Each structure stands twice: as C-alpha cells, then as structure tokens.
C-alpha cells in the first residue's frame, strides 16, 4: 500500500487543521492506521491510532482532547483533525499502516508499522 499525507500548513496558535492520508494499491481496511510526528531534533513520536474498523482509537497524552483520528474505509483515507494548535505541535506529521488482525489495537511504537507516507509539515506560530 502507498500512503500520501496532505493538509499541513502554517497556522496560528489556537487554529485547526485537517490532515489526510490517502491510500492506494490496497484497501486501507486491511490496516490499523496511525499518525506520528517528528519535530526538528527530536525522535518520531506516536500521535494517534485507529483500529481497522474504526471502533477504537488511542492518543498520546499530549494531544488527547485536541486531536481526533477518523477513518473512511470507503474513501480509503484516514484523517487527523487537529484543533487548538500549539507551537509545540510543530512537526512533520506522518501516517502509517500496520498489517494487523481485524480488532487489533493501534500500537504506539513506530516499529510496529509496515508502511509510511512521506509526511506533511505542520507549523504553528505563536
């Protein structure tokens, strides 16, 4: 599967963005999906994950209540709705796919994911 992330940009603190991750080559329903981010000089960190059915989600504590991960298997796309942006959210955001069983939970470790998109830059100004 190929993943294409988009939707990043430059926004002011307190603003919102909706990131998209479009999949091609295989149905996204075959994968647990995750979003990660990497800020300059820092390691890649888990942001959010969603099961194949979309029935369960997990979030990093730093984004809980502000970020929402959603999937639309019919459109072969996963979204990350980001609200109340903070300068600390500035990073390149990556989507990733994990070949997992139907109701497997989303993993927080990047090593668990098999496919990665190219990333989309989110910059938050104060």
C-alpha positions in Angstrom: 0.0 0.0 0.0 1.2 3.6 -0.7 0.3 6.4 1.6 0.1 10.1 0.7 -0.3 12.6 3.6 -1.5 16.1 2.9 -3.2 19.0 4.6 -0.3 20.5 6.5 0.4 24.2 6.6 1.3 27.3 8.6 -1.3 28.2 11.2 -1.5 30.5 14.2 -1.8 29.0 17.7 -5.3 28.1 18.5 -6.1 27.3 14.9 -7.1 24.0 13.3 -6.0 21.7 10.5 -7.3 18.5 9.0 -4.6 16.2 7.8 -5.5 13.5 5.3 -3.8 10.2 4.5 -4.9 8.7 1.2 -4.0 5.1 0.5 -3.6 3.4 -2.9 -2.7 0.0 -4.0 -4.6 -1.9 -1.4 -7.7 -1.3 0.7 -7.0 0.7 3.9 -9.4 -1.6 5.7 -6.6 -4.1 5.9 -4.6 -2.0 8.2 -4.5 -0.4 11.6 -3.6 3.2 10.9 -1.5 5.6 12.9 -0.3 9.1 12.9 3.1 10.1 14.1 5.1 13.3 14.2 8.7 14.4 14.3 9.9 17.8 15.3 13.4 19.1 14.4 16.0 17.4 16.6 13.5 15.0 18.2 12.6 11.4 17.7 9.4 10.4 15.9 6.6 10.1 18.3 3.2 8.5 18.3 0.2 10.8 18.0 -2.9 8.7 17.4 -4.1 5.3 16.1 -7.3 3.7 15.0 -8.3 0.1 14.6 -9.2 -1.4 11.2 -12.9 -1.0 11.8 -12.6 2.4 13.3 -14.2 1.2 16.5 -11.4 2.2 18.8 -8.8 4.9 18.9 -5.8 5.8 21.1 -4.0 9.1 21.5 -0.8 10.4 23.0 -1.5 12.2 26.2 -0.1 15.4 24.7 -2.8 15.6 22.1 -5.8 14.0 23.9 -8.9 16.2 23.6 -7.4 18.2 20.8 -6.7 15.7 18.0 -9.2 13.2 16.5 -8.3 10.4 14.2 -11.0 9.2 11.8 -11.0 6.7 9.0 -13.3 6.4 6.0 -12.6 2.9 4.6 -14.9 3.6 1.6 -12.7 6.5 0.6 -9.5 4.7 1.5 -8.5 7.6 3.6 -7.6 8.4 7.3 -7.8 11.8 8.7 -6.3 13.6 11.7 -8.4 16.6 12.9 -6.2 18.9 14.9 -7.7 21.6 17.0 -6.3 24.2 19.5 -2.9 24.0 17.9 0.1 24.9 20.0 3.6 25.9 18.9 4.7 22.6 20.4 2.7 20.8 17.7 5.1 22.0 15.0 6.4 18.9 13.3 6.3 16.8 10.2 3.3 14.5 10.5 3.4 11.0 9.1 0.7 8.4 8.6 1.5 4.8 8.8 -0.2 1.4 8.2 0.1 -1.7 10.3 -0.9 -5.1 9.0 -2.9 -6.4 11.9 -5.8 -8.5 12.8 -9.3 -7.0 12.4 -9.8 -5.8 16.0 -6.1 -5.4 17.0 -5.5 -2.2 18.8 -3.3 0.6 17.4 0.3 0.3 18.5 2.3 3.3 19.8 5.6 2.1 18.6 6.7 3.2 15.1 8.5 -0.2 14.7 5.1 -1.9 14.6 4.1 -0.1 11.4 4.9 -1.6 8.0 4.2 1.3 5.6 4.7 5.0 5.8 3.6 8.1 4.0 6.0 10.9 3.1 4.9 13.4 5.8 3.3 16.7 5.8 4.6 19.8 7.6 2.6 21.5 10.3 4.0 24.8 11.6 2.2 26.6 14.4 3.1 30.3 15.1 2.7 31.9 18.4 
